[in-house]
Amino acid sequence: MPSQLPIVAVVGATATGKSDLGIALALALGGEIVNADASQFYRGMDIGTAKLTVEERRGVPHHLLDVLDVRDEANVAAYQRDARETIAQIRSRGTVPILVGGSGLYVRAALDDLRIPPTDPGTRARWEARLGEAGAAALHAQLVAADPAAAQQIPATNGRRIVRALEVIELTGEPFSATLPKREFLEPAVMLGLRIDRPVLHERIGMRIERMWRAGFLDEVRELDRHGLREGRTASRAIGYAQALRQLDGELAEGEAKAETATLTRKFARRQESWFGPDERIRWLSYDAPDLLDRALAAVRTADTPSGA
């Protein structure tokens, strides 16, 4: 019975086919999709995020898509609240929540025992100003001194995460590492990961980017620009959208915009692999297995759904 099945999460790197597997699972299990791709929160950001069209959703209800304006900032704490409420509502209807997306922190915010630390715009702005002045390596050295455990988990090149860690330490007086998520499900869940060889993934990324531009991606970005895309702290930095804006401004030729988008997407995919790879709860499946759906269904139906790893 659907009500007796665990929450299902389909995770992995970009361009591995998560959305298609999510739809197939929803149709087979009587499920509803809960989006866990941060870029797909935004209304109008469709082509550049590979958001499924209404027709491609095949009648499967989708939640937490198109919930933000491009000027809004995505917020993990708000997502955690909304995702858990949505999952509870799906459960109340006797159907299966199927979380789909590659934004690792958002997946864990929905499923795991994760405490979201506070934030303060002024404090964040001061640390971001220091980042601009001193660079990521210098701030990472400060993080090493303040919280060695957090510094070990955050790359010295990831300025945004370093700033967040230092912000939390300043606001709480506690180590940022104390707030890092535990791999413990709040309720029974099974995570399915799609695995793909890197050369094949790079080829798929390149093909996706070519399709984006052919499908009218620049027109999409022009329209979003009229609705305040450049004012959006998160949306304007999304891979592809930032490059398209620069192409529209004449800073990049089309080939350069595509190439930069491909390079950044490949790097993003490697970060996703690094995020999901160590999680021993994930049941990895080959993205192109001829019996992929059967394997996924078997994993869901036979899951012992441990609370953690």
N, C-alpha and C positions, 0 to 999 in steps of 0.2 A: 504494500500500500504506500502511496506517495507520502502520507503523513508519518510513516515509520522510517523513511529514508533520511540520511544525513543531509545537511547542507552540502552542495557540490560547488567547488570552485575550480574553474579552468584558468590556468596561469601559464606563464612562459614569456619568451621574448616576443617582440613585435613581429608581425608578418608570418606567424607560424600556423595560423588558422584557428585561433581560439574562438572567434565569433561563430564560425561555421560549426565547430564541435558543440558549442553552447546551444545553438539552435537545435541540432540533432538530438542532444540529450534532453532538452526541454520537450520536444515532440515525443520522444520515447517514454519519458518519465511523467509527463504531465507537469511540467515545470514552468517557472517564470524567471526571466533574466534580471539580474541586478548588476548594473554597470559598475566596473571597478577600473575604468580607464579615465584618468583625470582629464585628459583633453576632450573626451566625449561628453563631459558635463556641459559643454558650452553650446548654446544655440547657434546654429549657422556654421559651426566648425564641423563640416560633414566630409567633404572630399579629402581634406588633409589629415583626417583622423581615421579614415576607412570605416566610418560609421555605417552600419547596415541601413539600407533604405527600408521603408515600410514594407515593400514587397518582399525584400530579402528576409524580413523577420518572420514571415510565414505565419502570421497570426499569433505568434508567441508574445505575450505581454513583456514589455521592457520597462525597467524602472531606473531612475537617476540618470537618464539621458536628457540633454537639453534643459537642464535645471538652472544654469547660470548664464548671465549676460557676459559678453566678452570683456566688459570693464570690471567684472567681479573677480575676486581672488579665490581660488580653490582653497578649501580649509579642511584639514584632516579631521579636526574635532567635529565640525558640522557634518562631514561625511559619515563619521562613525555613528553619530546620533541618527541620521537619516537612514543609513544602511541597516542598522539594527531594527529600527522601527519598520522598515520595509520588509525585512526578513520575517519579523513577527507577524505582519499582516498576511504575507504569503502563506505562512504556516497556518494561520487561522482559517484560511480558505481550503486547507487540506492539500495544498500543492507544494512542490519542491522548489526552494530557492536555489538558483544557479548563478553564482557570482562569476563574472567573466571579465578579465582584464589583466593588464601587465603592470599596473602601478602597485608595486609590492607593498608599500606602506599602507595604501588604502585597503588592500586585501586583508592585511593583518589587523587594521583598525576595525574592520567588519567582523572578523572571525576570532581574533585572539584576545587574551587578557592584556590589553594595551591601555596604559594611562597616558592621556594626551596632556603634556605640560603646558603651562600658560604662555601667552605671547603678549607683547606690548609694542605697538608701532614705533614709539619713540626709541625704545631700547634697541629694537631691530635696526632702525635707521642709523643709529650711532655705530653699531657694529658693521653695518654695510658700508658706511663711510670709511671706517678703518680698513675694511677689506679693499676698497678702492685705492686707498693711500698706500697701504703696506703690502698688500697681496696675500694670497691664500696661505703661502708657506709660513709667513710671519704669524698669522693668526693661528695656524695649526700648532706652532711652537707654544703659543699661549695656552692652547687647549691641552697640549701634552703636560704642561705644568699644572693646570687646574684639574684635569680629569684624564689621567693616562689611559684608563679603560676605554673611554669614549674616543680618544685620539687614535687608539689602535684600530678602531672599527670604522673611522671616517678617513678617507683618503686625503692626503695633504693638498690635493688639487681641487677638492670639492668645496669651493668657497661658500656655497649656499648652506650646506650642512654644517660646516664649521661655524658659520655665523649663528645658525639656529642653536647649536650646542652652547655657545658662549652666552647667547641671550638667555637660555633656560637657566644656566648656572648663575647668572647675575640675578634673575628674577626670583629663583627659589632658594638660592644659597646651598643647593644640593648638587651632587654630580649629575651631569646629563645622563651618564650611563645607568643611573638608577631608574630612569624613565624608559629605557630601551625595551622593546617588546619581548615578552616571553613567548616561547613557542608552545602555548597552551590554548586550545580551543575553548571558547566559552560554552559551546554546545556541540553535539556530534557533527563532524564535518569530514569531508574527504576532499583532498586537493589533487587534481589531475594536471600534470605538466606536459606540455608538448615539446618534444626534443627534436632538434634539427641540426644537421652538420653545418658548420659555419659557412663554408663556401656556397652551399645551397641557400642558406639564409641571406647572404649578401646578394645573391642573384635575385631572390624574391624581393628584397628591398628595392633593388634597382628597377625591377619591373613595376613595382607598386608606384614608385615616384614618377616613372614615365606615364603611367595610367592617370595619376593625379593631374599632371599638367594637361594631358589630352582631354580630360573630363571637365575642364573649365576651372581648375584650381585658382588661377589668377583672378577670374571673375568673382569667385567666392571671396577671395581676400579683399578685392576692391569693395565689395558690398559690406564686408565686416569692418573695413576701414571707415566707411561712412557711419558705422554704428559704434565707433569708439575703440576699435581694436588696439590702436597704439596706446590708448590710455590704460589698457588692461595689464596689470602687473604679471599675471600668469599667462594669459592667452597670447599676448604679443610676443612672448619668448618661446612659444611652442615651436618645435622643430618643423621646418617647412614654412610655417607662417611668417617667421622672422625673415627667412630668406626670400619669400615671395614679396614681402614689403620692400626689401632692399632692391629687388628686381623692378618693382613698380616705381621706385624712386630713382632708378637708373644707376644704382651703385653696383649691381651685378647684372651680367648678361644671363639669359635663360640657362645656358649650359652651366654657368658658374653656380647659379642658384640651385639647380638640380644636383650638381656635384657636391656642394656643401651640405645640402639636405641629406644626401646619401651617406656622406662621411659621418655626420652627426647621428643619423639613425643607426648606423652600424655601432657607433660608440654606445649609444643608448641601449641597444640590444645586448652588448657585452655587460653593461651595468645590470640589466635585468637578469642575465644569466648568473652574475655574481650574487645578486640578491636571493634568487630562488634556489640556486644550486645547493647551498649548505642545509636547506630545510629537508630533513630526513622524512618528514611526513608526506612529501609529494610523491605521488605514483607517476613515474615518467613513462610516456607513451611516444612512439615514433609518429611524427606528424603525418606521414604518408602511409602508415600501415593500412593494408587493404581492409582489415577488420577493425579499424580504429574505434568505431562506435561500439562494436561488441566488446572490445577490450575495456573501453571506458565504462560501459554499463556493468560489466562483471566487477570492475573495481569498486563501483558505487554499491552494488548489491551485496558484495562480500566484505565490505569495509568493517573492520572492528572498531573504527572511529575512536582511536585513543584521544584523550584530552590534550596530550602534548607529545613532545619528542624527547 
